[in-house]
Amino acid sequence: MKMRILGGVLPLFVFIWVLQNKHGNCERPDVVNVGAVFAFDSVIGRAAKKAMELAVSDINGDPSILNGTSLNLIMEDSDCSVFKGSIEALQVIEKQVVAVIGPQSSAIAHMISFISNGLHVPLISYAATDPTLSSLQFPFFLRTTQSDQSQMEAVADIVYFYEWKEVIAIFLDDDYGRNGIAALNDALANKMSKISYKLPLPINYDITDIMYVLNQSKSLGPRVFVVHINPDSQLRFFNAVHKLKINGSNYVWLMTDWFSTTLDSFSPKNRSFLSTLEGVISLRPYIPQTARKRDFLARWRKLQQNELVRSGLTAYCLYAYDTVWVVARSIDNLLQQGGNISFSLSNMLNGTTSDKLQLGKLKEFDGGGLLMNILSLTNFTGLTGKIHFSQDRNLIGSGYEVINIAKQEIHTVGYWSNFSGLSVLPPKSLQNKETAATRLNQNLKSVTWPGGKSETPRGWVIANDERPLRIGFPRRASFTEFVTLNASHNVQGYCIDLFYEARKLVPYDIPFRFVPFGTGLANPDYDAFVNMVATDVFDAAVGDIAIVTNRTRMVDFTQPYVSTGLVIVAPIDTSKSSAWVFLKPFTLEMWGVTALSFLIIAVVIWILEHRVNEDFRGPPKRQITTMFLFSFSTLFKTNQENTVSTLGRMVMVVWLFLLLVITSSYTASLTSILTVQQLASPITGIDSLIASNSFIGYQVGSFAYSYLKDILNIAPSRLKSLRSPEEFEAALRQGSGNGGVMAIVDELPYMELFLQNRTDFGIIGRPFTKSGWGFAFKKDSPLANDMSTAILKLAESGKLQEIHEKWFCQLGCPTDRRKDSMPDQLHLSSFWALYLLSGAVTVLALLIFLLKSIRQYIRYKRNHTDLSSPSNTRCSHVIYSFFDFIDEKEEAIKRIFAQQDSAQAQTNGS
């Protein structure tokens, strides 16, 4: 019976207890606890502590928020220690806080985020900038400052704007430093730049650690430093820079916002230390100027005057103030939505020995998930501007200011935002404009660089006296005119002289030392030589290095200083000659114009001589024969007819001069062709060489072997390595059937030098590959571009040719002799001026003759034409009559004119 009564009453008591708890939880609590864990005595913490106290005071004094509920901020000092910060966070959470503000350290934030996840207590940080805190791993982490992801994109844009390609990163070796630099590496890669060297600092570094890292950097090439460490009120980093004197004009110091935060924390009256920071560039979180911000700044200065706060107003101080307001507004929204401020034991702590660790005091916040959603949807305007968050729970910031230290003043030289890139206008003024962040529309004001210079530093040095460039050169056993180590152990040769001349045109000093590659007993393997540059054994390689595909994958080459290619050399003979060789001196065009000139001269001379010269009169057959025989006989000076007329003689003088030049040139060209070397080898080109199945020689170390084997698929058994010009000659004389080779395939410069004093061999055809020689440098080396420019200048000035002539033209240039051995045909372009002169004189003489004849004809017709007859005025009759007239001898015409003059005189006398 008792059990039945108990069974009926117990549910009633449970129902009444639930109603009472529900009614009680709907009431607003008198106090809401919020935790804050940060380093009190730090650059950020000193200002943030006072800012959060002011925010709590303002919130509790504002009846429009929390509606009578008091906000209680429980602060604990992490003392910049991950271990202590984690302990303090646990102690704060034990006091049943609904959220934790801070910490400022990203490393501590990582640790506390795991606790926040387990107990559903939102963690809101105003200073932890590590980009990885925004990952899905930490759903209860919210950032009320800008992520280092944005900051590193701004740094990368500055590097890109000034066209630097490599930087050195100095960073704190913790989550904040490593992950920030990882974000910078990605951002630079998108801009075709990179971090060449990463130099970490210990977490609790001192001046000795800084100097050790900086001394390491002095031997490195890049001179653009990106420094990403924690704010330091002693500026120990730049004290070390100043001591080591590495703040000269060729250095670039690019600081993240730790530097600007440190500067802003100092009193405006104490700025003498800025003299040691000349030329430094830093980023500062951009906070728009508003009335609220100006009022808060005035309030802060008043606190400073009353010595209630020691720090200057920093950006993170304003972020801390706004963070408290974000939390208060979200708690207010939670309570308005009927949310509960209640805590319960976490299932994750079941089974733990809570009596020893006192884990029973740690309770899960029941409304943590709802509060986190409300926090992420925040949208209001605070001291730092509009506050709203992205999907990855990061503050959508306003960007950064770019500041520059010059003349002991802090100057704003520009701004950066993720939608506009670099600009001289604040991001807020560009938000309504459509802009695309490209180099074309990026801009910054004039910057003062270290040393007080306005010229942008180059950003790198190739080497210094302490660590000169290691430049490799091949120790050749043959063709040592290109590069060799002489008996005095000095490096010399065509390639070396060219390197020295190009080095003079590079606009900076290049300390270097030559390092030999090879024994000098045989030519070295040039692929292995180039690979030594790629593997950092050499910094560069100079010499007769062919630019081929597989090598360009390993290194960067300069502009080619020699055009080359593979050629075939074989034995030659001069005994054979073509039966039609006499036609070769002239091109077809030249032959045609010359023949046409003979015909024209024949006709013109006949016209000019027909009326006055008996040799050009008679039956038509005789006249045609005489006309053409006279023209062609002038070539051999055997013509028996003489010109009588003045015009004819004038034409003949010019024509005979033209013939003199033409015949002399023809004779010289034919003589050269008849002595040209004709090939005795059956090889006519690379195709016939491949098909011959004969042995082929190549020079040891040359890329010709790999080209013949891999590209042309010639069996290695057919390829014979030869070490010297003497071996070349012996193998060619022996021939393929007697242990030698049918032909040698090698690069053109070597073969031209080989043929310089050997007339029994010659180059067959033209080069069947196109390449060049260049100097090799490491990938992305800026020196490769500058040396290329220098080589182009040498070519334009003629210095390149002078060096070539010095080494290879003492007995005549090989290229000239090669041209002489294959003379070109004579082209019309070489004689067009003479033909033009002869044609002009011929036309002029013909015009004078026609004008004279027409004048005589008109005079003749006046006295012998019956104008009343219509037939005499017809055009055809006039033309026929004119031709009949000029067919008459001029002597007869003159006699008729004399008779007419005599008759007219008698008539006038009577």
JOJO-V682564 format. One record per residue. RES is the residue in one letter. D_CENTER is the distance of its C-alpha to the mean C-alpha in whole Angstrom. Layout:
BEGIN
res:RES d_center:D_CENTER
res:RES d_center:D_CENTER
END
This chain:
BEGIN
res:M d_center:96
res:K d_center:94
res:M d_center:91
res:R d_center:91
res:I d_center:91
res:L d_center:89
res:G d_center:87
res:G d_center:87
res:V d_center:87
res:L d_center:83
res:P d_center:81
res:L d_center:83
res:F d_center:82
res:V d_center:78
res:F d_center:78
res:I d_center:79
res:W d_center:77
res:V d_center:74
res:L d_center:75
res:Q d_center:75
res:N d_center:72
res:K d_center:70
res:H d_center:72
res:G d_center:71
res:N d_center:67
res:C d_center:67
res:E d_center:68
res:R d_center:65
res:P d_center:65
res:D d_center:66
res:V d_center:63
res:V d_center:60
res:N d_center:58
res:V d_center:54
res:G d_center:53
res:A d_center:50
res:V d_center:49
res:F d_center:46
res:A d_center:46
res:F d_center:49
res:D d_center:48
res:S d_center:44
res:V d_center:42
res:I d_center:42
res:G d_center:45
res:R d_center:47
res:A d_center:46
res:A d_center:46
res:K d_center:49
res:K d_center:51
res:A d_center:49
res:M d_center:50
res:E d_center:54
res:L d_center:53
res:A d_center:52
res:V d_center:55
res:S d_center:57
res:D d_center:56
res:I d_center:56
res:N d_center:60
res:G d_center:61
res:D d_center:59
res:P d_center:62
res:S d_center:60
res:I d_center:58
res:L d_center:59
res:N d_center:63
res:G d_center:65
res:T d_center:63
res:S d_center:62
res:L d_center:58
res:N d_center:59
res:L d_center:55
res:I d_center:56
res:M d_center:54
res:E d_center:53
res:D d_center:51
res:S d_center:48
res:D d_center:48
res:C d_center:44
res:S d_center:46
res:V d_center:45
res:F d_center:48
res:K d_center:50
res:G d_center:48
res:S d_center:49
res:I d_center:53
res:E d_center:53
res:A d_center:51
res:L d_center:54
res:Q d_center:57
res:V d_center:55
res:I d_center:55
res:E d_center:59
res:K d_center:60
res:Q d_center:59
res:V d_center:56
res:V d_center:55
res:A d_center:51
res:V d_center:49
res:I d_center:47
res:G d_center:44
res:P d_center:43
res:Q d_center:41
res:S d_center:39
res:S d_center:37
res:A d_center:39
res:I d_center:42
res:A d_center:41
res:H d_center:40
res:M d_center:44
res:I d_center:46
res:S d_center:44
res:F d_center:46
res:I d_center:49
res:S d_center:48
res:N d_center:48
res:G d_center:51
res:L d_center:53
res:H d_center:51
res:V d_center:51
res:P d_center:48
res:L d_center:45
res:I d_center:44
res:S d_center:41
res:Y d_center:40
res:A d_center:38
res:A d_center:37
res:T d_center:33
res:D d_center:32
res:P d_center:30
res:T d_center:32
res:L d_center:36
res:S d_center:35
res:S d_center:35
res:L d_center:38
res:Q d_center:40
res:F d_center:41
res:P d_center:43
res:F d_center:45
res:F d_center:42
res:L d_center:41
res:R d_center:38
res:T d_center:39
res:T d_center:36
res:Q d_center:32
res:S d_center:31
res:D d_center:28
res:Q d_center:26
res:S d_center:26
res:Q d_center:25
res:M d_center:22
res:E d_center:21
res:A d_center:21
res:V d_center:20
res:A d_center:17
res:D d_center:16
res:I d_center:17
res:V d_center:14
res:Y d_center:12
res:F d_center:14
res:Y d_center:13
res:E d_center:10
res:W d_center:11
res:K d_center:10
res:E d_center:13
res:V d_center:17
res:I d_center:20
res:A d_center:23
res:I d_center:26
res:F d_center:28
res:L d_center:32
res:D d_center:33
res:D d_center:35
res:D d_center:34
res:Y d_center:33
res:G d_center:30
res:R d_center:29
res:N d_center:29
res:G d_center:27
res:I d_center:24
res:A d_center:24
res:A d_center:23
res:L d_center:21
res:N d_center:19
res:D d_center:19
res:A d_center:18
res:L d_center:15
res:A d_center:14
res:N d_center:14
res:K d_center:11
res:M d_center:9
res:S d_center:11
res:K d_center:14
res:I d_center:17
res:S d_center:17
res:Y d_center:21
res:K d_center:24
res:L d_center:27
res:P d_center:30
res:L d_center:33
res:P d_center:36
res:I d_center:38
res:N d_center:41
res:Y d_center:39
res:D d_center:40
res:I d_center:39
res:T d_center:39
res:D d_center:37
res:I d_center:34
res:M d_center:34
res:Y d_center:34
res:V d_center:31
res:L d_center:29
res:N d_center:31
res:Q d_center:29
res:S d_center:25
res:K d_center:26
res:S d_center:25
res:L d_center:22
res:G d_center:19
res:P d_center:17
res:R d_center:19
res:V d_center:18
res:F d_center:21
res:V d_center:22
res:V d_center:26
res:H d_center:28
res:I d_center:32
res:N d_center:35
res:P d_center:36
res:D d_center:38
res:S d_center:41
res:Q d_center:41
res:L d_center:37
res:R d_center:37
res:F d_center:34
res:F d_center:33
res:N d_center:37
res:A d_center:35
res:V d_center:32
res:H d_center:34
res:K d_center:36
res:L d_center:33
res:K d_center:32
res:I d_center:28
res:N d_center:28
res:G d_center:27
res:S d_center:24
res:N d_center:22
res:Y d_center:22
res:V d_center:21
res:W d_center:24
res:L d_center:23
res:M d_center:26
res:T d_center:27
res:D d_center:30
res:W d_center:32
res:F d_center:32
res:S d_center:33
res:T d_center:36
res:T d_center:37
res:L d_center:37
res:D d_center:39
res:S d_center:41
res:F d_center:43
res:S d_center:45
res:P d_center:44
res:K d_center:46
res:N d_center:45
res:R d_center:41
res:S d_center:42
res:F d_center:40
res:L d_center:37
res:S d_center:37
res:T d_center:35
res:L d_center:32
res:E d_center:31
res:G d_center:27
res:V d_center:27
res:I d_center:25
res:S d_center:27
res:L d_center:27
res:R d_center:31
res:P d_center:32
res:Y d_center:33
res:I d_center:36
res:P d_center:37
res:Q d_center:40
res:T d_center:43
res:A d_center:47
res:R d_center:48
res:K d_center:45
res:R d_center:46
res:D d_center:50
res:F d_center:49
res:L d_center:47
res:A d_center:50
res:R d_center:52
res:W d_center:50
res:R d_center:51
res:K d_center:54
res:L d_center:54
res:Q d_center:52
res:Q d_center:55
res:N d_center:58
res:E d_center:56
res:L d_center:56
res:V d_center:52
res:R d_center:50
res:S d_center:46
res:G d_center:44
res:L d_center:43
res:T d_center:40
res:A d_center:38
res:Y d_center:39
res:C d_center:43
res:L d_center:42
res:Y d_center:41
res:A d_center:44
res:Y d_center:46
res:D d_center:45
res:T d_center:45
res:V d_center:49
res:W d_center:49
res:V d_center:47
res:V d_center:50
res:A d_center:53
res:R d_center:52
res:S d_center:51
res:I d_center:54
res:D d_center:56
res:N d_center:55
res:L d_center:56
res:L d_center:59
res:Q d_center:60
res:Q d_center:59
res:G d_center:62
res:G d_center:59
res:N d_center:61
res:I d_center:61
res:S d_center:62
res:F d_center:61
res:S d_center:62
res:L d_center:62
res:S d_center:59
res:N d_center:59
res:M d_center:57
res:L d_center:59
res:N d_center:62
res:G d_center:63
res:T d_center:62
res:T d_center:64
res:S d_center:64
res:D d_center:67
res:K d_center:65
res:L d_center:62
res:Q d_center:63
res:L d_center:61
res:G d_center:63
res:K d_center:62
res:L d_center:59
res:K d_center:59
res:E d_center:57
res:F d_center:56
res:D d_center:58
res:G d_center:56
res:G d_center:53
res:G d_center:51
res:L d_center:52
res:L d_center:51
res:M d_center:48
res:N d_center:47
res:I d_center:49
res:L d_center:46
res:S d_center:43
res:L d_center:45
res:T d_center:45
res:N d_center:44
res:F d_center:45
res:T d_center:44
res:G d_center:45
res:L d_center:44
res:T d_center:40
res:G d_center:40
res:K d_center:40
res:I d_center:41
res:H d_center:40
res:F d_center:38
res:S d_center:36
res:Q d_center:37
res:D d_center:35
res:R d_center:38
res:N d_center:35
res:L d_center:36
res:I d_center:34
res:G d_center:33
res:S d_center:32
res:G d_center:29
res:Y d_center:28
res:E d_center:29
res:V d_center:26
res:I d_center:28
res:N d_center:28
res:I d_center:31
res:A d_center:32
res:K d_center:35
res:Q d_center:37
res:E d_center:36
res:I d_center:34
res:H d_center:32
res:T d_center:30
res:V d_center:27
res:G d_center:26
res:Y d_center:26
res:W d_center:24
res:S d_center:26
res:N d_center:25
res:F d_center:25
res:S d_center:24
res:G d_center:21
res:L d_center:21
res:S d_center:24
res:V d_center:26
res:L d_center:29
res:P d_center:31
res:P d_center:30
res:K d_center:33
res:S d_center:33
res:L d_center:30
res:Q d_center:32
res:N d_center:33
res:K d_center:30
res:E d_center:28
res:T d_center:25
res:A d_center:21
res:A d_center:19
res:T d_center:16
res:R d_center:14
res:L d_center:16
res:N d_center:19
res:Q d_center:18
res:N d_center:20
res:L d_center:22
res:K d_center:25
res:S d_center:24
res:V d_center:24
res:T d_center:26
res:W d_center:24
res:P d_center:26
res:G d_center:28
res:G d_center:29
res:K d_center:26
res:S d_center:24
res:E d_center:21
res:T d_center:18
res:P d_center:18
res:R d_center:15
res:G d_center:15
res:W d_center:16
res:V d_center:18
res:I d_center:18
res:A d_center:22
res:N d_center:25
res:D d_center:28
res:E d_center:29
res:R d_center:27
res:P d_center:25
res:L d_center:23
res:R d_center:24
res:I d_center:24
res:G d_center:25
res:F d_center:27
res:P d_center:29
res:R d_center:33
res:R d_center:34
res:A d_center:37
res:S d_center:37
res:F d_center:35
res:T d_center:35
res:E d_center:34
res:F d_center:31
res:V d_center:31
res:T d_center:34
res:L d_center:35
res:N d_center:38
res:A d_center:42
res:S d_center:41
res:H d_center:38
res:N d_center:36
res:V d_center:32
res:Q d_center:32
res:G d_center:31
res:Y d_center:29
res:C d_center:26
res:I d_center:27
res:D d_center:28
res:L d_center:25
res:F d_center:23
res:Y d_center:25
res:E d_center:24
res:A d_center:21
res:R d_center:21
res:K d_center:23
res:L d_center:20
res:V d_center:18
res:P d_center:19
res:Y d_center:20
res:D d_center:22
res:I d_center:22
res:P d_center:25
res:F d_center:25
res:R d_center:28
res:F d_center:28
res:V d_center:29
res:P d_center:31
res:F d_center:30
res:G d_center:33
res:T d_center:37
res:G d_center:37
res:L d_center:40
res:A d_center:38
res:N d_center:34
res:P d_center:32
res:D d_center:30
res:Y d_center:27
res:D d_center:25
res:A d_center:27
res:F d_center:26
res:V d_center:22
res:N d_center:23
res:M d_center:24
res:V d_center:20
res:A d_center:19
res:T d_center:23
res:D d_center:22
res:V d_center:25
res:F d_center:23
res:D d_center:20
res:A d_center:19
res:A d_center:21
res:V d_center:22
res:G d_center:25
res:D d_center:25
res:I d_center:23
res:A d_center:22
res:I d_center:19
res:V d_center:20
res:T d_center:19
res:N d_center:21
res:R d_center:19
res:T d_center:15
res:R d_center:16
res:M d_center:17
res:V d_center:15
res:D d_center:12
res:F d_center:13
res:T d_center:13
res:Q d_center:14
res:P d_center:18
res:Y d_center:20
res:V d_center:23
res:S d_center:23
res:T d_center:26
res:G d_center:27
res:L d_center:30
res:V d_center:33
res:I d_center:37
res:V d_center:40
res:A d_center:43
res:P d_center:47
res:I d_center:48
res:D d_center:51
res:T d_center:52
res:S d_center:56
res:K d_center:55
res:S d_center:55
res:S d_center:55
res:A d_center:58
res:W d_center:56
res:V d_center:54
res:F d_center:55
res:L d_center:53
res:K d_center:50
res:P d_center:50
res:F d_center:49
res:T d_center:47
res:L d_center:49
res:E d_center:48
res:M d_center:49
res:W d_center:53
res:G d_center:53
res:V d_center:53
res:T d_center:55
res:A d_center:58
res:L d_center:58
res:S d_center:58
res:F d_center:61
res:L d_center:63
res:I d_center:62
res:I d_center:63
res:A d_center:66
res:V d_center:67
res:V d_center:66
res:I d_center:69
res:W d_center:71
res:I d_center:71
res:L d_center:72
res:E d_center:74
res:H d_center:76
res:R d_center:79
res:V d_center:79
res:N d_center:79
res:E d_center:82
res:D d_center:79
res:F d_center:77
res:R d_center:80
res:G d_center:83
res:P d_center:82
res:P d_center:79
res:K d_center:78
res:R d_center:79
res:Q d_center:77
res:I d_center:74
res:T d_center:74
res:T d_center:74
res:M d_center:71
res:F d_center:69
res:L d_center:71
res:F d_center:70
res:S d_center:67
res:F d_center:66
res:S d_center:68
res:T d_center:66
res:L d_center:64
res:F d_center:66
res:K d_center:68
res:T d_center:71
res:N d_center:72
res:Q d_center:76
res:E d_center:76
res:N d_center:75
res:T d_center:73
res:V d_center:76
res:S d_center:74
res:T d_center:72
res:L d_center:69
res:G d_center:69
res:R d_center:69
res:M d_center:66
res:V d_center:64
res:M d_center:65
res:V d_center:64
res:V d_center:60
res:W d_center:61
res:L d_center:62
res:F d_center:59
res:L d_center:57
res:L d_center:58
res:L d_center:58
res:V d_center:55
res:I d_center:54
res:T d_center:57
res:S d_center:55
res:S d_center:52
res:Y d_center:53
res:T d_center:55
res:A d_center:52
res:S d_center:50
res:L d_center:53
res:T d_center:53
res:S d_center:50
res:I d_center:50
res:L d_center:53
res:T d_center:52
res:V d_center:48
res:Q d_center:48
res:Q d_center:49
res:L d_center:47
res:A d_center:50
res:S d_center:48
res:P d_center:48
res:I d_center:44
res:T d_center:43
res:G d_center:39
res:I d_center:37
res:D d_center:39
res:S d_center:43
res:L d_center:42
res:I d_center:41
res:A d_center:44
res:S d_center:46
res:N d_center:46
res:S d_center:46
res:F d_center:45
res:I d_center:41
res:G d_center:40
res:Y d_center:37
res:Q d_center:35
res:V d_center:35
res:G d_center:32
res:S d_center:30
res:F d_center:28
res:A d_center:31
res:Y d_center:33
res:S d_center:31
res:Y d_center:30
res:L d_center:33
res:K d_center:34
res:D d_center:32
res:I d_center:31
res:L d_center:34
res:N d_center:36
res:I d_center:38
res:A d_center:41
res:P d_center:40
res:S d_center:44
res:R d_center:43
res:L d_center:40
res:K d_center:42
res:S d_center:40
res:L d_center:40
res:R d_center:40
res:S d_center:40
res:P d_center:41
res:E d_center:45
res:E d_center:45
res:F d_center:43
res:E d_center:46
res:A d_center:48
res:A d_center:47
res:L d_center:47
res:R d_center:50
res:Q d_center:51
res:G d_center:50
res:S d_center:49
res:G d_center:53
res:N d_center:54
res:G d_center:51
res:G d_center:48
res:V d_center:46
res:M d_center:46
res:A d_center:42
res:I d_center:39
res:V d_center:36
res:D d_center:33
res:E d_center:30
res:L d_center:31
res:P d_center:31
res:Y d_center:33
res:M d_center:35
res:E d_center:36
res:L d_center:37
res:F d_center:39
res:L d_center:41
res:Q d_center:41
res:N d_center:45
res:R d_center:45
res:T d_center:47
res:D d_center:48
res:F d_center:45
res:G d_center:42
res:I d_center:39
res:I d_center:40
res:G d_center:38
res:R d_center:34
res:P d_center:31
res:F d_center:31
res:T d_center:27
res:K d_center:24
res:S d_center:22
res:G d_center:21
res:W d_center:21
res:G d_center:18
res:F d_center:18
res:A d_center:17
res:F d_center:15
res:K d_center:15
res:K d_center:12
res:D d_center:9
res:S d_center:11
res:P d_center:10
res:L d_center:12
res:A d_center:11
res:N d_center:9
res:D d_center:12
res:M d_center:14
res:S d_center:13
res:T d_center:13
res:A d_center:17
res:I d_center:18
res:L d_center:17
res:K d_center:19
res:L d_center:22
res:A d_center:22
res:E d_center:23
res:S d_center:25
res:G d_center:27
res:K d_center:27
res:L d_center:25
res:Q d_center:29
res:E d_center:31
res:I d_center:30
res:H d_center:30
res:E d_center:34
res:K d_center:35
res:W d_center:34
res:F d_center:35
res:C d_center:37
res:Q d_center:40
res:L d_center:43
res:G d_center:41
res:C d_center:37
res:P d_center:37
res:T d_center:35
res:D d_center:38
res:R d_center:40
res:R d_center:39
res:K d_center:39
res:D d_center:42
res:S d_center:43
res:M d_center:42
res:P d_center:43
res:D d_center:42
res:Q d_center:45
res:L d_center:46
res:H d_center:44
res:L d_center:46
res:S d_center:43
res:S d_center:44
res:F d_center:48
res:W d_center:47
res:A d_center:48
res:L d_center:52
res:Y d_center:52
res:L d_center:52
res:L d_center:54
res:S d_center:57
res:G d_center:57
res:A d_center:57
res:V d_center:60
res:T d_center:61
res:V d_center:61
res:L d_center:62
res:A d_center:65
res:L d_center:66
res:L d_center:66
res:I d_center:68
res:F d_center:71
res:L d_center:71
res:L d_center:71
res:K d_center:74
res:S d_center:76
res:I d_center:75
res:R d_center:77
res:Q d_center:80
res:Y d_center:80
res:I d_center:81
res:R d_center:83
res:Y d_center:85
res:K d_center:85
res:R d_center:87
res:N d_center:90
res:H d_center:90
res:T d_center:89
res:D d_center:91
res:L d_center:89
res:S d_center:92
res:S d_center:91
res:P d_center:88
res:S d_center:87
res:N d_center:86
res:T d_center:83
res:R d_center:81
res:C d_center:78
res:S d_center:78
res:H d_center:81
res:V d_center:80
res:I d_center:77
res:Y d_center:79
res:S d_center:81
res:F d_center:78
res:F d_center:78
res:D d_center:81
res:F d_center:81
res:I d_center:78
res:D d_center:80
res:E d_center:83
res:K d_center:83
res:E d_center:82
res:E d_center:85
res:A d_center:87
res:I d_center:86
res:K d_center:86
res:R d_center:90
res:I d_center:90
res:F d_center:88
res:A d_center:91
res:Q d_center:94
res:Q d_center:93
res:D d_center:92
res:S d_center:96
res:A d_center:97
res:Q d_center:96
res:A d_center:97
res:Q d_center:101
res:T d_center:101
res:N d_center:99
res:G d_center:102
res:S d_center:105
END
